[in-house]
C-alpha cells in the first residue's frame, strides 16, 4: 500500500515509518513538504491513501489538486481544529468524498485502525455536528491540554497541577472558549474546575 503524507508534525511520519518496519512492511510512505512535490509523487505512484494535516493552507491546496484527479481518493485529514474538513459540512463530505478525520493529538492505534478499517467504519467526526454528541469526545479533546483532565463519570474538567497557576490559567480560558463555541453548558465550580450540565 502506498501512502502520501503531508504534515509538518513529525508524529504521524514517525508512527507510519515505525509501522512499515514492524507491522506493515508492504506499506510505502511518500512524505512530501510542498504542493509541487506532493502532486509529483501522487501522479508518479499509485497512492492508496492521502494523509494530510488539513489546518495548513498549502495542504488544503494540495488536497484540492488531488481531488481534481480523483474525487474519491481515500483521505485521512489530521488537525487540532474541531471544524469539518469540508466547508460545505459533513453531509457533503460523505456524499462527495472518501474521507475520514482524526483530531490531534491522536493515539497511534487510532491512525492505524483508521487506515486498516477505512472502508468499514464511518467517520467519527460526524458526531461533532451535534452539540449533544461532542461530550463523548471531550476526553480526547481535553487530552490536548497539558494541565487538565476530564472525568466522564462526574462530567468534570479539572486542573491536574493546582500549584502551577501561571501555566494552567490560559488553558482554562481556552477550554471555556471551546465549550462556549460548541454550546456546551457548564458550571464553574472553582478557578480549577468546570462541571458540565
MODELLER restraints for C-alpha pairs under 7 A, 6 or more apart:
rsr = mdl.restraints
at = mdl.atoms
rsr.add(forms.Gaussian(group=physical.xy_distance, feature=features.Distance(at['CA:1:A'], at['CA:26:A']), mean=6.09, stdev=0.5))
rsr.add(forms.Gaussian(group=physical.xy_distance, feature=features.Distance(at['CA:1:A'], at['CA:27:A']), mean=4.66, stdev=0.5))
rsr.add(forms.Gaussian(group=physical.xy_distance, feature=features.Distance(at['CA:1:A'], at['CA:28:A']), mean=6.17, stdev=0.5))
rsr.add(forms.Gaussian(group=physical.xy_distance, feature=features.Distance(at['CA:1:A'], at['CA:48:A']), mean=6.07, stdev=0.5))
rsr.add(forms.Gaussian(group=physical.xy_distance, feature=features.Distance(at['CA:2:A'], at['CA:27:A']), mean=5.80, stdev=0.5))
rsr.add(forms.Gaussian(group=physical.xy_distance, feature=features.Distance(at['CA:2:A'], at['CA:28:A']), mean=4.82, stdev=0.5))
rsr.add(forms.Gaussian(group=physical.xy_distance, feature=features.Distance(at['CA:2:A'], at['CA:29:A']), mean=6.08, stdev=0.5))
rsr.add(forms.Gaussian(group=physical.xy_distance, feature=features.Distance(at['CA:2:A'], at['CA:46:A']), mean=6.71, stdev=0.5))
rsr.add(forms.Gaussian(group=physical.xy_distance, feature=features.Distance(at['CA:2:A'], at['CA:47:A']), mean=4.94, stdev=0.5))
rsr.add(forms.Gaussian(group=physical.xy_distance, feature=features.Distance(at['CA:2:A'], at['CA:48:A']), mean=5.29, stdev=0.5))
rsr.add(forms.Gaussian(group=physical.xy_distance, feature=features.Distance(at['CA:2:A'], at['CA:49:A']), mean=6.63, stdev=0.5))
rsr.add(forms.Gaussian(group=physical.xy_distance, feature=features.Distance(at['CA:3:A'], at['CA:28:A']), mean=6.14, stdev=0.5))
rsr.add(forms.Gaussian(group=physical.xy_distance, feature=features.Distance(at['CA:3:A'], at['CA:29:A']), mean=4.94, stdev=0.5))
rsr.add(forms.Gaussian(group=physical.xy_distance, feature=features.Distance(at['CA:3:A'], at['CA:30:A']), mean=6.02, stdev=0.5))
rsr.add(forms.Gaussian(group=physical.xy_distance, feature=features.Distance(at['CA:3:A'], at['CA:47:A']), mean=5.81, stdev=0.5))
rsr.add(forms.Gaussian(group=physical.xy_distance, feature=features.Distance(at['CA:3:A'], at['CA:48:A']), mean=5.94, stdev=0.5))
rsr.add(forms.Gaussian(group=physical.xy_distance, feature=features.Distance(at['CA:3:A'], at['CA:49:A']), mean=4.77, stdev=0.5))
rsr.add(forms.Gaussian(group=physical.xy_distance, feature=features.Distance(at['CA:3:A'], at['CA:50:A']), mean=5.84, stdev=0.5))
rsr.add(forms.Gaussian(group=physical.xy_distance, feature=features.Distance(at['CA:4:A'], at['CA:29:A']), mean=6.08, stdev=0.5))
rsr.add(forms.Gaussian(group=physical.xy_distance, feature=features.Distance(at['CA:4:A'], at['CA:30:A']), mean=4.75, stdev=0.5))
rsr.add(forms.Gaussian(group=physical.xy_distance, feature=features.Distance(at['CA:4:A'], at['CA:31:A']), mean=5.98, stdev=0.5))
rsr.add(forms.Gaussian(group=physical.xy_distance, feature=features.Distance(at['CA:4:A'], at['CA:47:A']), mean=6.51, stdev=0.5))
rsr.add(forms.Gaussian(group=physical.xy_distance, feature=features.Distance(at['CA:4:A'], at['CA:49:A']), mean=6.24, stdev=0.5))
rsr.add(forms.Gaussian(group=physical.xy_distance, feature=features.Distance(at['CA:4:A'], at['CA:50:A']), mean=4.80, stdev=0.5))
rsr.add(forms.Gaussian(group=physical.xy_distance, feature=features.Distance(at['CA:4:A'], at['CA:51:A']), mean=6.15, stdev=0.5))
rsr.add(forms.Gaussian(group=physical.xy_distance, feature=features.Distance(at['CA:5:A'], at['CA:29:A']), mean=6.98, stdev=0.5))
rsr.add(forms.Gaussian(group=physical.xy_distance, feature=features.Distance(at['CA:5:A'], at['CA:30:A']), mean=6.03, stdev=0.5))
rsr.add(forms.Gaussian(group=physical.xy_distance, feature=features.Distance(at['CA:5:A'], at['CA:31:A']), mean=4.73, stdev=0.5))
rsr.add(forms.Gaussian(group=physical.xy_distance, feature=features.Distance(at['CA:5:A'], at['CA:32:A']), mean=6.19, stdev=0.5))
rsr.add(forms.Gaussian(group=physical.xy_distance, feature=features.Distance(at['CA:5:A'], at['CA:50:A']), mean=6.05, stdev=0.5))
rsr.add(forms.Gaussian(group=physical.xy_distance, feature=features.Distance(at['CA:5:A'], at['CA:51:A']), mean=4.85, stdev=0.5))
rsr.add(forms.Gaussian(group=physical.xy_distance, feature=features.Distance(at['CA:5:A'], at['CA:52:A']), mean=5.79, stdev=0.5))
rsr.add(forms.Gaussian(group=physical.xy_distance, feature=features.Distance(at['CA:6:A'], at['CA:31:A']), mean=6.00, stdev=0.5))
rsr.add(forms.Gaussian(group=physical.xy_distance, feature=features.Distance(at['CA:6:A'], at['CA:32:A']), mean=5.28, stdev=0.5))
rsr.add(forms.Gaussian(group=physical.xy_distance, feature=features.Distance(at['CA:6:A'], at['CA:33:A']), mean=6.00, stdev=0.5))
rsr.add(forms.Gaussian(group=physical.xy_distance, feature=features.Distance(at['CA:6:A'], at['CA:51:A']), mean=6.49, stdev=0.5))
rsr.add(forms.Gaussian(group=physical.xy_distance, feature=features.Distance(at['CA:6:A'], at['CA:52:A']), mean=4.85, stdev=0.5))
rsr.add(forms.Gaussian(group=physical.xy_distance, feature=features.Distance(at['CA:6:A'], at['CA:53:A']), mean=6.50, stdev=0.5))
rsr.add(forms.Gaussian(group=physical.xy_distance, feature=features.Distance(at['CA:6:A'], at['CA:59:A']), mean=6.85, stdev=0.5))
rsr.add(forms.Gaussian(group=physical.xy_distance, feature=features.Distance(at['CA:7:A'], at['CA:52:A']), mean=5.72, stdev=0.5))
rsr.add(forms.Gaussian(group=physical.xy_distance, feature=features.Distance(at['CA:7:A'], at['CA:53:A']), mean=5.09, stdev=0.5))
rsr.add(forms.Gaussian(group=physical.xy_distance, feature=features.Distance(at['CA:15:A'], at['CA:108:A']), mean=6.71, stdev=0.5))
rsr.add(forms.Gaussian(group=physical.xy_distance, feature=features.Distance(at['CA:20:A'], at['CA:26:A']), mean=6.92, stdev=0.5))
rsr.add(forms.Gaussian(group=physical.xy_distance, feature=features.Distance(at['CA:20:A'], at['CA:27:A']), mean=5.60, stdev=0.5))
rsr.add(forms.Gaussian(group=physical.xy_distance, feature=features.Distance(at['CA:32:A'], at['CA:38:A']), mean=5.41, stdev=0.5))
rsr.add(forms.Gaussian(group=physical.xy_distance, feature=features.Distance(at['CA:35:A'], at['CA:58:A']), mean=6.62, stdev=0.5))
rsr.add(forms.Gaussian(group=physical.xy_distance, feature=features.Distance(at['CA:35:A'], at['CA:62:A']), mean=5.16, stdev=0.5))
rsr.add(forms.Gaussian(group=physical.xy_distance, feature=features.Distance(at['CA:38:A'], at['CA:62:A']), mean=6.89, stdev=0.5))
rsr.add(forms.Gaussian(group=physical.xy_distance, feature=features.Distance(at['CA:48:A'], at['CA:74:A']), mean=6.62, stdev=0.5))
rsr.add(forms.Gaussian(group=physical.xy_distance, feature=features.Distance(at['CA:49:A'], at['CA:74:A']), mean=5.08, stdev=0.5))
rsr.add(forms.Gaussian(group=physical.xy_distance, feature=features.Distance(at['CA:49:A'], at['CA:75:A']), mean=5.64, stdev=0.5))
rsr.add(forms.Gaussian(group=physical.xy_distance, feature=features.Distance(at['CA:50:A'], at['CA:74:A']), mean=6.34, stdev=0.5))
rsr.add(forms.Gaussian(group=physical.xy_distance, feature=features.Distance(at['CA:50:A'], at['CA:75:A']), mean=4.68, stdev=0.5))
rsr.add(forms.Gaussian(group=physical.xy_distance, feature=features.Distance(at['CA:50:A'], at['CA:76:A']), mean=6.28, stdev=0.5))
rsr.add(forms.Gaussian(group=physical.xy_distance, feature=features.Distance(at['CA:51:A'], at['CA:75:A']), mean=5.78, stdev=0.5))
rsr.add(forms.Gaussian(group=physical.xy_distance, feature=features.Distance(at['CA:51:A'], at['CA:76:A']), mean=4.75, stdev=0.5))
rsr.add(forms.Gaussian(group=physical.xy_distance, feature=features.Distance(at['CA:51:A'], at['CA:77:A']), mean=5.93, stdev=0.5))
rsr.add(forms.Gaussian(group=physical.xy_distance, feature=features.Distance(at['CA:52:A'], at['CA:59:A']), mean=6.59, stdev=0.5))
rsr.add(forms.Gaussian(group=physical.xy_distance, feature=features.Distance(at['CA:52:A'], at['CA:76:A']), mean=6.45, stdev=0.5))
rsr.add(forms.Gaussian(group=physical.xy_distance, feature=features.Distance(at['CA:52:A'], at['CA:77:A']), mean=5.11, stdev=0.5))
rsr.add(forms.Gaussian(group=physical.xy_distance, feature=features.Distance(at['CA:52:A'], at['CA:78:A']), mean=5.89, stdev=0.5))
rsr.add(forms.Gaussian(group=physical.xy_distance, feature=features.Distance(at['CA:53:A'], at['CA:59:A']), mean=6.50, stdev=0.5))
rsr.add(forms.Gaussian(group=physical.xy_distance, feature=features.Distance(at['CA:53:A'], at['CA:77:A']), mean=5.71, stdev=0.5))
rsr.add(forms.Gaussian(group=physical.xy_distance, feature=features.Distance(at['CA:53:A'], at['CA:78:A']), mean=4.46, stdev=0.5))
rsr.add(forms.Gaussian(group=physical.xy_distance, feature=features.Distance(at['CA:53:A'], at['CA:79:A']), mean=5.52, stdev=0.5))
rsr.add(forms.Gaussian(group=physical.xy_distance, feature=features.Distance(at['CA:54:A'], at['CA:60:A']), mean=5.80, stdev=0.5))
rsr.add(forms.Gaussian(group=physical.xy_distance, feature=features.Distance(at['CA:54:A'], at['CA:77:A']), mean=5.61, stdev=0.5))
rsr.add(forms.Gaussian(group=physical.xy_distance, feature=features.Distance(at['CA:54:A'], at['CA:78:A']), mean=5.79, stdev=0.5))
rsr.add(forms.Gaussian(group=physical.xy_distance, feature=features.Distance(at['CA:54:A'], at['CA:79:A']), mean=5.85, stdev=0.5))
rsr.add(forms.Gaussian(group=physical.xy_distance, feature=features.Distance(at['CA:54:A'], at['CA:85:A']), mean=6.73, stdev=0.5))
rsr.add(forms.Gaussian(group=physical.xy_distance, feature=features.Distance(at['CA:55:A'], at['CA:79:A']), mean=5.76, stdev=0.5))
rsr.add(forms.Gaussian(group=physical.xy_distance, feature=features.Distance(at['CA:67:A'], at['CA:73:A']), mean=6.78, stdev=0.5))
rsr.add(forms.Gaussian(group=physical.xy_distance, feature=features.Distance(at['CA:71:A'], at['CA:97:A']), mean=6.23, stdev=0.5))
rsr.add(forms.Gaussian(group=physical.xy_distance, feature=features.Distance(at['CA:72:A'], at['CA:97:A']), mean=5.08, stdev=0.5))
rsr.add(forms.Gaussian(group=physical.xy_distance, feature=features.Distance(at['CA:72:A'], at['CA:98:A']), mean=4.97, stdev=0.5))
rsr.add(forms.Gaussian(group=physical.xy_distance, feature=features.Distance(at['CA:73:A'], at['CA:98:A']), mean=5.95, stdev=0.5))
rsr.add(forms.Gaussian(group=physical.xy_distance, feature=features.Distance(at['CA:74:A'], at['CA:98:A']), mean=5.09, stdev=0.5))
rsr.add(forms.Gaussian(group=physical.xy_distance, feature=features.Distance(at['CA:74:A'], at['CA:99:A']), mean=5.87, stdev=0.5))
rsr.add(forms.Gaussian(group=physical.xy_distance, feature=features.Distance(at['CA:75:A'], at['CA:98:A']), mean=6.30, stdev=0.5))
rsr.add(forms.Gaussian(group=physical.xy_distance, feature=features.Distance(at['CA:75:A'], at['CA:99:A']), mean=4.66, stdev=0.5))
rsr.add(forms.Gaussian(group=physical.xy_distance, feature=features.Distance(at['CA:75:A'], at['CA:100:A']), mean=6.36, stdev=0.5))
rsr.add(forms.Gaussian(group=physical.xy_distance, feature=features.Distance(at['CA:76:A'], at['CA:99:A']), mean=5.71, stdev=0.5))
rsr.add(forms.Gaussian(group=physical.xy_distance, feature=features.Distance(at['CA:76:A'], at['CA:100:A']), mean=4.88, stdev=0.5))
rsr.add(forms.Gaussian(group=physical.xy_distance, feature=features.Distance(at['CA:76:A'], at['CA:101:A']), mean=5.53, stdev=0.5))
rsr.add(forms.Gaussian(group=physical.xy_distance, feature=features.Distance(at['CA:77:A'], at['CA:100:A']), mean=6.39, stdev=0.5))
rsr.add(forms.Gaussian(group=physical.xy_distance, feature=features.Distance(at['CA:77:A'], at['CA:101:A']), mean=4.92, stdev=0.5))
rsr.add(forms.Gaussian(group=physical.xy_distance, feature=features.Distance(at['CA:77:A'], at['CA:102:A']), mean=6.26, stdev=0.5))
rsr.add(forms.Gaussian(group=physical.xy_distance, feature=features.Distance(at['CA:78:A'], at['CA:101:A']), mean=6.13, stdev=0.5))
rsr.add(forms.Gaussian(group=physical.xy_distance, feature=features.Distance(at['CA:78:A'], at['CA:102:A']), mean=5.04, stdev=0.5))
rsr.add(forms.Gaussian(group=physical.xy_distance, feature=features.Distance(at['CA:78:A'], at['CA:103:A']), mean=5.85, stdev=0.5))
rsr.add(forms.Gaussian(group=physical.xy_distance, feature=features.Distance(at['CA:78:A'], at['CA:104:A']), mean=6.53, stdev=0.5))
rsr.add(forms.Gaussian(group=physical.xy_distance, feature=features.Distance(at['CA:79:A'], at['CA:102:A']), mean=6.81, stdev=0.5))
rsr.add(forms.Gaussian(group=physical.xy_distance, feature=features.Distance(at['CA:79:A'], at['CA:103:A']), mean=5.27, stdev=0.5))
rsr.add(forms.Gaussian(group=physical.xy_distance, feature=features.Distance(at['CA:79:A'], at['CA:104:A']), mean=5.35, stdev=0.5))
rsr.add(forms.Gaussian(group=physical.xy_distance, feature=features.Distance(at['CA:80:A'], at['CA:103:A']), mean=5.44, stdev=0.5))
rsr.add(forms.Gaussian(group=physical.xy_distance, feature=features.Distance(at['CA:80:A'], at['CA:104:A']), mean=4.90, stdev=0.5))
rsr.add(forms.Gaussian(group=physical.xy_distance, feature=features.Distance(at['CA:84:A'], at['CA:90:A']), mean=6.42, stdev=0.5))
rsr.add(forms.Gaussian(group=physical.xy_distance, feature=features.Distance(at['CA:86:A'], at['CA:93:A']), mean=6.02, stdev=0.5))
rsr.add(forms.Gaussian(group=physical.xy_distance, feature=features.Distance(at['CA:90:A'], at['CA:126:A']), mean=6.22, stdev=0.5))
rsr.add(forms.Gaussian(group=physical.xy_distance, feature=features.Distance(at['CA:100:A'], at['CA:123:A']), mean=4.90, stdev=0.5))
rsr.add(forms.Gaussian(group=physical.xy_distance, feature=features.Distance(at['CA:101:A'], at['CA:123:A']), mean=6.29, stdev=0.5))
rsr.add(forms.Gaussian(group=physical.xy_distance, feature=features.Distance(at['CA:101:A'], at['CA:125:A']), mean=6.00, stdev=0.5))
rsr.add(forms.Gaussian(group=physical.xy_distance, feature=features.Distance(at['CA:105:A'], at['CA:144:A']), mean=6.29, stdev=0.5))
rsr.add(forms.Gaussian(group=physical.xy_distance, feature=features.Distance(at['CA:127:A'], at['CA:133:A']), mean=5.66, stdev=0.5))
rsr.add(forms.Gaussian(group=physical.xy_distance, feature=features.Distance(at['CA:127:A'], at['CA:134:A']), mean=6.64, stdev=0.5))
rsr.add(forms.Gaussian(group=physical.xy_distance, feature=features.Distance(at['CA:128:A'], at['CA:134:A']), mean=5.16, stdev=0.5))
rsr.add(forms.Gaussian(group=physical.xy_distance, feature=features.Distance(at['CA:131:A'], at['CA:182:A']), mean=6.10, stdev=0.5))
rsr.add(forms.Gaussian(group=physical.xy_distance, feature=features.Distance(at['CA:131:A'], at['CA:183:A']), mean=6.59, stdev=0.5))
rsr.add(forms.Gaussian(group=physical.xy_distance, feature=features.Distance(at['CA:131:A'], at['CA:184:A']), mean=6.83, stdev=0.5))
rsr.add(forms.Gaussian(group=physical.xy_distance, feature=features.Distance(at['CA:139:A'], at['CA:150:A']), mean=5.56, stdev=0.5))
rsr.add(forms.Gaussian(group=physical.xy_distance, feature=features.Distance(at['CA:142:A'], at['CA:148:A']), mean=6.67, stdev=0.5))
rsr.add(forms.Gaussian(group=physical.xy_distance, feature=features.Distance(at['CA:142:A'], at['CA:149:A']), mean=6.19, stdev=0.5))
rsr.add(forms.Gaussian(group=physical.xy_distance, feature=features.Distance(at['CA:142:A'], at['CA:150:A']), mean=6.42, stdev=0.5))
rsr.add(forms.Gaussian(group=physical.xy_distance, feature=features.Distance(at['CA:143:A'], at['CA:149:A']), mean=6.99, stdev=0.5))
rsr.add(forms.Gaussian(group=physical.xy_distance, feature=features.Distance(at['CA:145:A'], at['CA:171:A']), mean=6.67, stdev=0.5))
rsr.add(forms.Gaussian(group=physical.xy_distance, feature=features.Distance(at['CA:147:A'], at['CA:159:A']), mean=5.55, stdev=0.5))
rsr.add(forms.Gaussian(group=physical.xy_distance, feature=features.Distance(at['CA:147:A'], at['CA:160:A']), mean=5.31, stdev=0.5))
rsr.add(forms.Gaussian(group=physical.xy_distance, feature=features.Distance(at['CA:147:A'], at['CA:161:A']), mean=6.41, stdev=0.5))
rsr.add(forms.Gaussian(group=physical.xy_distance, feature=features.Distance(at['CA:147:A'], at['CA:168:A']), mean=5.71, stdev=0.5))
rsr.add(forms.Gaussian(group=physical.xy_distance, feature=features.Distance(at['CA:148:A'], at['CA:157:A']), mean=6.62, stdev=0.5))
rsr.add(forms.Gaussian(group=physical.xy_distance, feature=features.Distance(at['CA:148:A'], at['CA:158:A']), mean=5.45, stdev=0.5))
rsr.add(forms.Gaussian(group=physical.xy_distance, feature=features.Distance(at['CA:148:A'], at['CA:159:A']), mean=4.34, stdev=0.5))
rsr.add(forms.Gaussian(group=physical.xy_distance, feature=features.Distance(at['CA:148:A'], at['CA:160:A']), mean=5.28, stdev=0.5))
rsr.add(forms.Gaussian(group=physical.xy_distance, feature=features.Distance(at['CA:149:A'], at['CA:157:A']), mean=5.68, stdev=0.5))
rsr.add(forms.Gaussian(group=physical.xy_distance, feature=features.Distance(at['CA:149:A'], at['CA:158:A']), mean=5.48, stdev=0.5))
rsr.add(forms.Gaussian(group=physical.xy_distance, feature=features.Distance(at['CA:149:A'], at['CA:159:A']), mean=6.42, stdev=0.5))
rsr.add(forms.Gaussian(group=physical.xy_distance, feature=features.Distance(at['CA:149:A'], at['CA:160:A']), mean=6.52, stdev=0.5))
rsr.add(forms.Gaussian(group=physical.xy_distance, feature=features.Distance(at['CA:150:A'], at['CA:156:A']), mean=5.77, stdev=0.5))
rsr.add(forms.Gaussian(group=physical.xy_distance, feature=features.Distance(at['CA:150:A'], at['CA:157:A']), mean=4.50, stdev=0.5))
rsr.add(forms.Gaussian(group=physical.xy_distance, feature=features.Distance(at['CA:150:A'], at['CA:158:A']), mean=6.47, stdev=0.5))
rsr.add(forms.Gaussian(group=physical.xy_distance, feature=features.Distance(at['CA:151:A'], at['CA:157:A']), mean=6.49, stdev=0.5))
rsr.add(forms.Gaussian(group=physical.xy_distance, feature=features.Distance(at['CA:155:A'], at['CA:195:A']), mean=5.77, stdev=0.5))
rsr.add(forms.Gaussian(group=physical.xy_distance, feature=features.Distance(at['CA:155:A'], at['CA:196:A']), mean=5.49, stdev=0.5))
rsr.add(forms.Gaussian(group=physical.xy_distance, feature=features.Distance(at['CA:156:A'], at['CA:193:A']), mean=6.80, stdev=0.5))
rsr.add(forms.Gaussian(group=physical.xy_distance, feature=features.Distance(at['CA:156:A'], at['CA:194:A']), mean=5.55, stdev=0.5))
rsr.add(forms.Gaussian(group=physical.xy_distance, feature=features.Distance(at['CA:156:A'], at['CA:195:A']), mean=4.37, stdev=0.5))
rsr.add(forms.Gaussian(group=physical.xy_distance, feature=features.Distance(at['CA:156:A'], at['CA:196:A']), mean=6.26, stdev=0.5))
rsr.add(forms.Gaussian(group=physical.xy_distance, feature=features.Distance(at['CA:157:A'], at['CA:193:A']), mean=5.59, stdev=0.5))
rsr.add(forms.Gaussian(group=physical.xy_distance, feature=features.Distance(at['CA:157:A'], at['CA:194:A']), mean=5.12, stdev=0.5))
rsr.add(forms.Gaussian(group=physical.xy_distance, feature=features.Distance(at['CA:157:A'], at['CA:195:A']), mean=6.37, stdev=0.5))
rsr.add(forms.Gaussian(group=physical.xy_distance, feature=features.Distance(at['CA:158:A'], at['CA:192:A']), mean=5.86, stdev=0.5))
rsr.add(forms.Gaussian(group=physical.xy_distance, feature=features.Distance(at['CA:158:A'], at['CA:193:A']), mean=4.47, stdev=0.5))
rsr.add(forms.Gaussian(group=physical.xy_distance, feature=features.Distance(at['CA:158:A'], at['CA:194:A']), mean=6.58, stdev=0.5))
rsr.add(forms.Gaussian(group=physical.xy_distance, feature=features.Distance(at['CA:159:A'], at['CA:192:A']), mean=5.30, stdev=0.5))
rsr.add(forms.Gaussian(group=physical.xy_distance, feature=features.Distance(at['CA:159:A'], at['CA:193:A']), mean=6.45, stdev=0.5))
rsr.add(forms.Gaussian(group=physical.xy_distance, feature=features.Distance(at['CA:185:A'], at['CA:196:A']), mean=5.94, stdev=0.5))
rsr.add(forms.Gaussian(group=physical.xy_distance, feature=features.Distance(at['CA:185:A'], at['CA:197:A']), mean=5.44, stdev=0.5))
rsr.add(forms.Gaussian(group=physical.xy_distance, feature=features.Distance(at['CA:186:A'], at['CA:194:A']), mean=6.50, stdev=0.5))
rsr.add(forms.Gaussian(group=physical.xy_distance, feature=features.Distance(at['CA:186:A'], at['CA:195:A']), mean=5.35, stdev=0.5))
rsr.add(forms.Gaussian(group=physical.xy_distance, feature=features.Distance(at['CA:186:A'], at['CA:196:A']), mean=4.12, stdev=0.5))
rsr.add(forms.Gaussian(group=physical.xy_distance, feature=features.Distance(at['CA:186:A'], at['CA:197:A']), mean=4.97, stdev=0.5))
rsr.add(forms.Gaussian(group=physical.xy_distance, feature=features.Distance(at['CA:187:A'], at['CA:194:A']), mean=5.75, stdev=0.5))
rsr.add(forms.Gaussian(group=physical.xy_distance, feature=features.Distance(at['CA:187:A'], at['CA:195:A']), mean=5.18, stdev=0.5))
rsr.add(forms.Gaussian(group=physical.xy_distance, feature=features.Distance(at['CA:187:A'], at['CA:196:A']), mean=6.34, stdev=0.5))
rsr.add(forms.Gaussian(group=physical.xy_distance, feature=features.Distance(at['CA:187:A'], at['CA:197:A']), mean=6.78, stdev=0.5))
rsr.add(forms.Gaussian(group=physical.xy_distance, feature=features.Distance(at['CA:188:A'], at['CA:194:A']), mean=4.67, stdev=0.5))
rsr.add(forms.Gaussian(group=physical.xy_distance, feature=features.Distance(at['CA:188:A'], at['CA:195:A']), mean=6.42, stdev=0.5))
rsr.add(forms.Gaussian(group=physical.xy_distance, feature=features.Distance(at['CA:189:A'], at['CA:195:A']), mean=6.65, stdev=0.5))
